[in-house]
Amino acid sequence: MKPLQQLTTEAYRQKRRLVSPLMGFPGLSLTHSTIKLAQQNVDEHFKVLKALAERFHPDLIFPLMDLSVEANALGRYTVFPCRESATVPKDDFNIEDLELLRNINIAFDTRLRGVVETVRLMSKKLPADIMKGAYVTGPYSLAALIMGAEDAAMAAVMDTDKLNKLCNFAKEKIQQYIRLLVDAGAEAVCLLEPTAVMLSPEDFEQYSAAFIREICNEYKNSDIAIIYHTCGNTMHLVEKMAGSGVDAVSLDSPEAGVDLPGVADIISSDVVIIGNINPTGTILSGTSDMVREEVSSLLRSMDSYPNFVLSTGCDLPEDVPLENIAAFMQTGREYRIS
């Protein structure tokens, strides 16, 4: 049993839960930084995470979520607003470009190395009882960033060989990135597949889960936890996610259509379920009392499932009030399973 499962199981034996909101962006207010600065400056990035760790002491912490890192490292056109996450607009792509892209060593990309060095600082300087995580873009989502989301969706139907080649290439670059993150001290790696939610279960298996299974096989006998995150309503995909060999699934909110107890009923209890308070709902615009009520309700609904970590359905927006995160943490910490 890997450390993430061990900690989750041990907490359940003690009638409590691990608590780990995905909260990178709200930490910017603690250091008076910006998204652009934090995502391009290792010291600024680590200051944000250190401030969050000192203020809330979650059981698992991640850097700021950034879906542009790998695509940018491969030379794709990337836009860097000051107060929003970097984005990768659609640009021209031909499958023949793969040979050129294959020769790019992403280990030398400055932004990607910045994330790796941030994880290294997390590993060395954050408390030992906080598990250090890292985000990477999933194979289908990276392929969609390279060729365009609409083109990727069309290729899933009309040009399967092309999409398979691109997803396999994406998987290879993701594996290289994960190795760098693990060497830097990452204890959990979360593969972000937001674009894959539009796929059918069969296409999801072919263009995402099958490649993630290969990644999982590399870490099957290690202590590294591999987490599968997909935004939106994944009820039709969650069995494919859990069946890919990952150690945990991270799922979106009930408002997105995800029934967490329903998920727990259909996937293996060996797979940890992480979620799923709405990041843009009560915690963003409600009161602390409303947050406590929502968190308590979710915790009660998961009482009979040992494989659960209290979290948010996705990364919290920057303007989530810190007092609401504190209410989330306090409610999660104080809750005892009946």
The 8 nearest C-alpha neighbors of each residue, nearest first, counted from 0:
[[1, 4, 5, 2, 3, 222, 269, 246],
 [0, 2, 222, 4, 3, 5, 224, 223],
 [3, 1, 5, 4, 6, 222, 0, 224],
 [4, 2, 6, 5, 1, 7, 224, 246],
 [5, 3, 7, 1, 2, 6, 8, 0],
 [6, 4, 2, 8, 3, 7, 9, 1],
 [5, 7, 9, 3, 8, 4, 2, 10],
 [8, 6, 4, 10, 5, 9, 3, 17],
 [9, 7, 11, 5, 10, 6, 4, 305],
 [8, 10, 12, 6, 11, 7, 5, 13],
 [9, 11, 13, 15, 7, 12, 8, 16],
 [12, 10, 14, 8, 13, 9, 15, 305],
 [13, 11, 9, 14, 10, 8, 15, 305],
 [12, 14, 10, 11, 15, 9, 335, 16],
 [15, 13, 11, 336, 335, 12, 10, 16],
 [16, 14, 335, 10, 11, 13, 336, 334],
 [17, 15, 10, 11, 18, 308, 309, 331],
 [16, 18, 308, 58, 309, 7, 10, 19],
 [19, 17, 309, 58, 57, 331, 308, 16],
 [18, 20, 310, 57, 59, 58, 309, 21],
 [21, 19, 310, 311, 22, 18, 309, 57],
 [22, 20, 314, 311, 315, 313, 23, 19],
 [21, 23, 315, 20, 314, 24, 25, 26],
 [24, 22, 63, 26, 25, 62, 21, 48],
 [23, 25, 317, 26, 27, 22, 316, 63],
 [26, 24, 317, 27, 23, 22, 318, 319],
 [27, 25, 29, 24, 47, 28, 23, 51],
 [26, 28, 32, 25, 29, 30, 24, 31],
 [29, 27, 31, 26, 30, 25, 32, 317],
 [30, 28, 26, 27, 31, 50, 47, 51],
 [29, 31, 32, 27, 28, 47, 46, 26],
 [32, 30, 28, 27, 29, 33, 26, 47],
 [31, 33, 27, 30, 36, 28, 37, 34],
 [34, 32, 36, 35, 82, 37, 27, 81],
 [33, 35, 37, 82, 36, 38, 83, 81],
 [36, 34, 81, 38, 33, 37, 39, 82],
 [37, 35, 33, 39, 34, 38, 40, 43],
 [38, 36, 44, 43, 34, 40, 39, 35],
 [37, 39, 35, 36, 40, 34, 44, 63],
 [38, 40, 36, 37, 35, 110, 41, 113],
 [41, 39, 37, 43, 42, 36, 38, 44],
 [40, 42, 44, 117, 113, 43, 45, 39],
 [41, 43, 45, 44, 40, 46, 117, 37],
 [44, 42, 37, 46, 40, 41, 45, 47],
 [45, 43, 37, 41, 47, 42, 46, 40],
 [44, 46, 48, 42, 47, 43, 117, 49],
 [47, 45, 49, 43, 44, 48, 50, 42],
 [48, 46, 50, 45, 26, 44, 49, 27],
 [49, 47, 51, 45, 50, 46, 52, 44],
 [48, 50, 52, 46, 51, 47, 45, 53],
 [49, 51, 53, 47, 48, 52, 46, 54],
 [52, 50, 48, 54, 49, 53, 26, 55],
 [51, 53, 56, 49, 50, 55, 54, 48],
 [52, 54, 50, 51, 56, 55, 49, 48],
 [53, 55, 51, 52, 50, 56, 325, 49],
 [54, 56, 52, 57, 51, 53, 325, 328],
 [57, 55, 52, 53, 54, 58, 51, 129],
 [58, 56, 19, 59, 55, 18, 60, 129],
 [57, 59, 129, 19, 18, 17, 130, 56],
 [60, 58, 130, 19, 129, 57, 131, 132],
 [59, 61, 131, 132, 130, 57, 58, 19],
 [60, 62, 132, 133, 131, 63, 23, 59],
 [63, 61, 23, 64, 133, 48, 60, 134],
 [64, 62, 23, 24, 65, 61, 38, 22],
 [63, 65, 62, 134, 66, 314, 23, 61],
 [66, 64, 67, 63, 68, 84, 85, 134],
 [67, 65, 136, 68, 64, 135, 69, 86],
 [66, 68, 70, 65, 71, 69, 86, 85],
 [69, 67, 71, 70, 66, 111, 72, 65],
 [70, 68, 72, 71, 67, 73, 111, 136],
 [71, 69, 73, 72, 75, 67, 68, 145],
 [70, 72, 75, 74, 68, 73, 69, 67],
 [73, 71, 69, 70, 74, 108, 105, 68],
 [72, 74, 70, 71, 75, 69, 100, 103],
 [73, 75, 71, 72, 76, 70, 100, 77],
 [76, 74, 71, 70, 73, 77, 145, 87],
 [75, 77, 87, 74, 88, 71, 90, 78],
 [76, 78, 87, 86, 71, 75, 79, 88],
 [79, 77, 86, 85, 87, 80, 76, 88],
 [78, 80, 85, 81, 77, 35, 86, 84],
 [81, 79, 83, 82, 85, 78, 35, 84],
 [82, 80, 35, 83, 34, 79, 33, 36],
 [83, 81, 34, 80, 33, 35, 84, 79],
 [84, 82, 80, 81, 34, 85, 35, 79],
 [83, 85, 86, 34, 65, 80, 82, 79],
 [84, 86, 79, 78, 67, 80, 83, 77],
 [85, 87, 78, 77, 67, 88, 84, 79],
 [86, 88, 77, 76, 67, 78, 144, 89],
 [89, 87, 86, 90, 77, 76, 78, 144],
 [90, 88, 147, 87, 146, 91, 144, 145],
 [89, 91, 88, 92, 76, 146, 147, 75],
 [90, 92, 93, 89, 146, 147, 145, 75],
 [93, 91, 146, 90, 94, 96, 145, 95],
 [92, 94, 95, 96, 91, 97, 146, 161],
 [93, 95, 96, 97, 92, 161, 165, 164],
 [94, 96, 93, 97, 98, 99, 92, 100],
 [97, 95, 94, 99, 93, 98, 100, 92],
 [98, 96, 100, 95, 99, 94, 101, 165],
 [99, 97, 101, 96, 100, 95, 102, 94],
 [98, 100, 97, 96, 101, 102, 103, 95],
 [101, 99, 97, 102, 103, 98, 96, 73],
 [100, 102, 98, 99, 103, 97, 168, 104],
 [101, 103, 100, 99, 104, 98, 97, 105],
 [104, 102, 100, 101, 105, 73, 99, 72],
 [105, 103, 106, 107, 102, 108, 101, 73],
 [104, 106, 108, 107, 72, 103, 73, 111],
 [107, 105, 104, 108, 112, 111, 176, 179],
 [108, 106, 105, 104, 109, 112, 111, 72],
 [109, 107, 105, 111, 72, 106, 110, 112],
 [108, 110, 112, 111, 113, 107, 72, 106],
 [111, 109, 113, 112, 108, 39, 114, 68],
 [110, 112, 113, 114, 108, 109, 68, 115],
 [113, 111, 115, 109, 110, 114, 108, 116],
 [112, 114, 110, 116, 111, 115, 41, 109],
 [115, 113, 117, 111, 112, 116, 118, 110],
 [114, 116, 112, 118, 113, 117, 180, 119],
 [117, 115, 119, 113, 118, 114, 112, 120],
 [118, 116, 114, 120, 119, 115, 41, 45],
 [117, 119, 121, 115, 116, 120, 183, 122],
 [120, 118, 183, 116, 122, 117, 121, 184],
 [121, 119, 123, 117, 122, 118, 124, 116],
 [122, 120, 118, 125, 119, 124, 123, 117],
 [123, 121, 119, 184, 120, 124, 118, 125],
 [124, 122, 120, 121, 125, 119, 184, 126],
 [123, 125, 121, 120, 122, 126, 49, 127],
 [124, 126, 121, 122, 123, 127, 49, 129],
 [127, 125, 128, 129, 124, 52, 122, 123],
 [126, 128, 129, 125, 130, 122, 124, 123],
 [127, 129, 126, 130, 58, 125, 59, 56],
 [130, 128, 58, 59, 127, 126, 131, 57],
 [129, 131, 59, 58, 128, 186, 60, 132],
 [132, 130, 186, 185, 60, 59, 129, 61],
 [131, 133, 187, 61, 185, 188, 60, 186],
 [132, 134, 188, 61, 189, 185, 62, 187],
 [133, 135, 189, 188, 190, 64, 136, 191],
 [136, 134, 190, 191, 189, 137, 133, 173],
 [135, 137, 191, 190, 66, 141, 140, 192],
 [136, 138, 192, 191, 190, 140, 139, 141],
 [139, 137, 169, 170, 141, 166, 140, 207],
 [138, 140, 142, 141, 207, 166, 137, 206],
 [139, 141, 143, 194, 137, 192, 142, 138],
 [142, 140, 144, 138, 143, 139, 136, 137],
 [141, 143, 139, 145, 140, 144, 166, 165],
 [142, 144, 148, 147, 140, 146, 141, 151],
 [145, 143, 141, 147, 142, 146, 140, 87],
 [144, 146, 142, 143, 147, 141, 70, 75],
 [145, 147, 143, 92, 144, 142, 150, 151],
 [148, 146, 143, 89, 144, 150, 149, 145],
 [149, 147, 143, 151, 150, 152, 144, 146],
 [150, 148, 152, 151, 147, 153, 143, 146],
 [149, 151, 153, 147, 152, 148, 154, 146],
 [152, 150, 154, 148, 143, 153, 149, 147],
 [151, 153, 149, 155, 150, 154, 148, 156],
 [154, 152, 150, 151, 155, 156, 157, 149],
 [153, 155, 158, 157, 151, 156, 152, 159],
 [156, 154, 152, 159, 153, 157, 158, 151],
 [157, 155, 154, 153, 158, 159, 152, 202],
 [156, 158, 154, 153, 155, 159, 152, 160],
 [159, 157, 154, 161, 160, 156, 155, 162],
 [158, 160, 162, 155, 161, 154, 163, 157],
 [161, 159, 163, 162, 158, 164, 154, 165],
 [160, 162, 164, 159, 163, 158, 165, 94],
 [161, 163, 165, 159, 164, 160, 154, 166],
 [164, 162, 160, 166, 165, 161, 159, 167],
 [165, 163, 167, 161, 162, 166, 168, 160],
 [164, 166, 168, 162, 167, 163, 142, 169],
 [167, 165, 169, 163, 138, 168, 164, 142],
 [166, 168, 170, 164, 169, 165, 163, 171],
 [167, 169, 165, 171, 166, 170, 164, 172],
 [170, 168, 166, 138, 172, 167, 171, 173],
 [169, 171, 167, 173, 138, 168, 172, 166],
 [170, 172, 174, 168, 169, 173, 167, 175],
 [173, 171, 175, 169, 174, 170, 176, 168],
 [174, 172, 170, 176, 175, 171, 169, 177],
 [175, 173, 177, 171, 172, 176, 170, 178],
 [174, 176, 172, 178, 173, 177, 171, 179],
 [177, 175, 173, 179, 174, 178, 172, 180],
 [178, 176, 180, 174, 179, 175, 181, 173],
 [179, 177, 181, 175, 176, 180, 182, 174],
 [178, 180, 182, 176, 177, 181, 183, 175],
 [181, 179, 177, 183, 115, 182, 178, 185],
 [180, 182, 185, 184, 178, 183, 179, 177],
 [181, 183, 179, 180, 184, 178, 185, 119],
 [184, 182, 119, 180, 181, 118, 185, 179],
 [185, 183, 181, 122, 182, 119, 186, 180],
 [184, 186, 181, 132, 131, 180, 187, 183],
 [187, 185, 223, 131, 132, 184, 130, 224],
 [186, 188, 132, 224, 223, 185, 225, 133],
 [189, 187, 133, 225, 132, 134, 226, 224],
 [188, 190, 226, 134, 227, 225, 133, 191],
 [191, 189, 137, 135, 227, 136, 228, 226],
 [190, 192, 136, 137, 228, 193, 135, 229],
 [191, 193, 137, 229, 140, 195, 194, 228],
 [194, 192, 229, 230, 195, 196, 191, 140],
 [195, 193, 140, 196, 192, 197, 139, 148],
 [196, 194, 197, 198, 192, 193, 139, 140],
 [195, 197, 198, 194, 193, 233, 229, 231],
 [196, 198, 195, 194, 199, 152, 203, 193],
 [199, 197, 203, 196, 195, 202, 200, 152],
 [198, 200, 202, 201, 203, 197, 236, 235],
 [201, 199, 203, 202, 236, 204, 198, 235],
 [200, 202, 204, 199, 203, 205, 198, 206],
 [203, 201, 205, 199, 204, 200, 198, 206],
 [204, 202, 200, 207, 198, 201, 206, 205],
 [203, 205, 208, 201, 202, 209, 207, 206],
 [204, 206, 202, 203, 209, 207, 201, 208],
 [207, 205, 203, 204, 139, 202, 166, 208],
 [208, 206, 203, 139, 210, 209, 204, 205],
 [207, 209, 204, 211, 210, 243, 212, 240],
 [210, 208, 212, 211, 204, 205, 207, 206],
 [211, 209, 213, 212, 208, 207, 170, 214],
 [210, 212, 214, 208, 213, 209, 215, 207],
 [213, 211, 243, 215, 209, 210, 214, 244],
 [214, 212, 216, 210, 211, 215, 217, 209],
 [213, 215, 211, 212, 217, 216, 174, 210],
 [216, 214, 212, 218, 217, 213, 219, 244],
 [217, 215, 219, 213, 218, 214, 212, 244],
 [216, 218, 215, 214, 219, 213, 220, 221],
 [219, 217, 221, 215, 216, 220, 223, 214],
 [220, 218, 216, 221, 217, 215, 244, 222],
 [219, 221, 218, 222, 217, 216, 223, 1],
 [222, 220, 218, 223, 219, 1, 224, 217],
 [221, 223, 1, 2, 224, 220, 186, 218],
 [224, 222, 186, 187, 221, 218, 225, 1],
 [223, 225, 187, 246, 188, 222, 226, 186],
 [224, 226, 188, 245, 246, 187, 189, 223],
 [225, 227, 189, 247, 248, 245, 246, 188],
 [226, 228, 248, 190, 189, 249, 247, 191],
 [229, 227, 249, 191, 248, 190, 192, 250],
 [228, 230, 193, 192, 191, 250, 196, 227],
 [231, 229, 193, 251, 250, 228, 196, 232],
 [230, 232, 255, 251, 233, 196, 229, 256],
 [231, 233, 256, 255, 257, 234, 230, 251],
 [232, 234, 236, 235, 237, 231, 196, 257],
 [233, 235, 236, 237, 232, 257, 262, 256],
 [236, 234, 233, 237, 200, 238, 232, 199],
 [237, 235, 233, 239, 234, 200, 238, 240],
 [236, 238, 240, 239, 234, 233, 241, 235],
 [239, 237, 241, 240, 236, 242, 266, 265],
 [240, 238, 242, 237, 236, 241, 243, 204],
 [241, 239, 237, 238, 242, 243, 208, 236],
 [240, 242, 238, 243, 239, 237, 245, 266],
 [243, 241, 239, 240, 244, 238, 245, 208],
 [244, 242, 212, 208, 240, 241, 245, 239],
 [243, 245, 242, 212, 215, 241, 246, 216],
 [246, 244, 225, 247, 243, 226, 215, 241],
 [245, 247, 270, 225, 224, 226, 271, 244],
 [248, 246, 271, 226, 270, 245, 272, 227],
 [247, 249, 227, 272, 226, 228, 273, 250],
 [250, 248, 273, 228, 274, 227, 272, 247],
 [251, 249, 274, 312, 275, 228, 229, 248],
 [250, 252, 312, 230, 275, 231, 313, 257],
 [251, 253, 275, 277, 312, 255, 254, 276],
 [254, 252, 257, 256, 255, 258, 251, 277],
 [253, 255, 252, 256, 277, 257, 251, 280],
 [256, 254, 231, 232, 252, 253, 257, 251],
 [255, 257, 232, 253, 254, 258, 252, 231],
 [258, 256, 253, 232, 252, 255, 259, 234],
 [259, 257, 261, 260, 253, 262, 256, 234],
 [258, 260, 262, 261, 257, 263, 275, 253],
 [261, 259, 263, 262, 258, 301, 264, 300],
 [262, 260, 258, 264, 259, 263, 265, 257],
 [261, 263, 259, 260, 264, 265, 258, 266],
 [262, 264, 260, 261, 265, 266, 259, 304],
 [265, 263, 261, 262, 266, 260, 267, 268],
 [264, 266, 262, 263, 261, 267, 238, 237],
 [267, 265, 263, 264, 238, 262, 268, 241],
 [268, 266, 269, 270, 265, 241, 263, 264],
 [267, 269, 270, 306, 266, 271, 263, 305],
 [270, 268, 267, 271, 306, 246, 4, 266],
 [271, 269, 247, 246, 268, 267, 272, 241],
 [270, 272, 247, 306, 307, 246, 248, 269],
 [271, 273, 307, 248, 247, 306, 308, 249],
 [274, 272, 249, 308, 310, 248, 307, 309],
 [275, 273, 310, 311, 312, 250, 309, 249],
 [274, 276, 312, 311, 252, 251, 310, 250],
 [277, 275, 311, 312, 252, 278, 274, 310],
 [276, 278, 252, 280, 312, 279, 311, 275],
 [279, 277, 315, 280, 311, 312, 276, 313],
 [280, 278, 283, 277, 282, 281, 316, 315],
 [281, 279, 277, 283, 282, 278, 284, 285],
 [282, 280, 285, 284, 283, 290, 289, 279],
 [281, 283, 280, 290, 323, 285, 284, 278],
 [284, 282, 319, 279, 281, 280, 285, 320],
 [283, 285, 281, 282, 280, 286, 319, 279],
 [286, 284, 281, 282, 289, 283, 287, 290],
 [287, 285, 289, 288, 290, 323, 284, 281],
 [286, 288, 290, 323, 289, 326, 291, 322],
 [289, 287, 291, 286, 290, 292, 326, 285],
 [288, 290, 292, 286, 287, 291, 285, 293],
 [289, 291, 287, 293, 288, 292, 282, 281],
 [292, 290, 288, 294, 289, 293, 330, 326],
 [291, 293, 289, 295, 290, 294, 296, 288],
 [294, 292, 290, 296, 295, 291, 289, 297],
 [295, 293, 297, 291, 296, 292, 290, 298],
 [296, 294, 298, 292, 297, 293, 291, 299],
 [295, 297, 293, 299, 294, 298, 292, 300],
 [298, 296, 300, 294, 295, 299, 293, 301],
 [297, 299, 295, 301, 300, 296, 294, 302],
 [300, 298, 296, 302, 301, 297, 295, 336],
 [299, 301, 297, 298, 302, 296, 260, 303],
 [302, 300, 298, 299, 304, 303, 260, 297],
 [303, 301, 299, 304, 336, 300, 298, 337],
 [302, 304, 301, 305, 300, 336, 299, 337],
 [305, 303, 301, 306, 302, 307, 263, 268],
 [304, 306, 11, 307, 8, 303, 7, 302],
 [307, 305, 271, 304, 272, 268, 7, 270],
 [306, 308, 272, 271, 305, 273, 304, 309],
 [309, 307, 273, 17, 18, 272, 16, 310],
 [310, 308, 18, 274, 19, 273, 17, 307],
 [311, 309, 20, 274, 19, 275, 273, 18],
 [310, 312, 276, 275, 274, 20, 313, 278],
 [311, 313, 251, 275, 252, 274, 276, 250],
 [312, 314, 311, 278, 251, 21, 315, 230],
 [315, 313, 21, 22, 316, 278, 64, 311],
 [314, 316, 278, 22, 21, 313, 317, 24],
 [317, 315, 318, 319, 24, 25, 314, 278],
 [316, 318, 25, 24, 319, 315, 27, 26],
 [317, 319, 316, 320, 25, 283, 24, 315],
 [318, 320, 283, 317, 316, 25, 321, 282],
 [321, 319, 323, 322, 318, 283, 324, 25],
 [320, 322, 324, 323, 325, 319, 25, 26],
 [321, 323, 325, 320, 324, 326, 287, 319],
 [324, 322, 326, 287, 325, 321, 320, 282],
 [325, 323, 327, 321, 326, 322, 328, 320],
 [324, 326, 322, 328, 323, 327, 329, 321],
 [327, 325, 323, 329, 324, 328, 287, 291],
 [328, 326, 324, 330, 325, 329, 331, 323],
 [329, 327, 325, 331, 326, 330, 332, 324],
 [328, 330, 332, 326, 331, 327, 325, 333],
 [331, 329, 333, 327, 332, 328, 291, 326],
 [330, 332, 328, 334, 329, 333, 18, 327],
 [331, 333, 329, 330, 334, 328, 18, 16],
 [332, 334, 330, 331, 329, 335, 15, 328],
 [335, 333, 331, 332, 330, 15, 336, 295],
 [334, 336, 15, 14, 337, 333, 16, 332],
 [337, 335, 14, 302, 15, 334, 299, 11],
 [336, 335, 302, 14, 299, 303, 334, 15]]
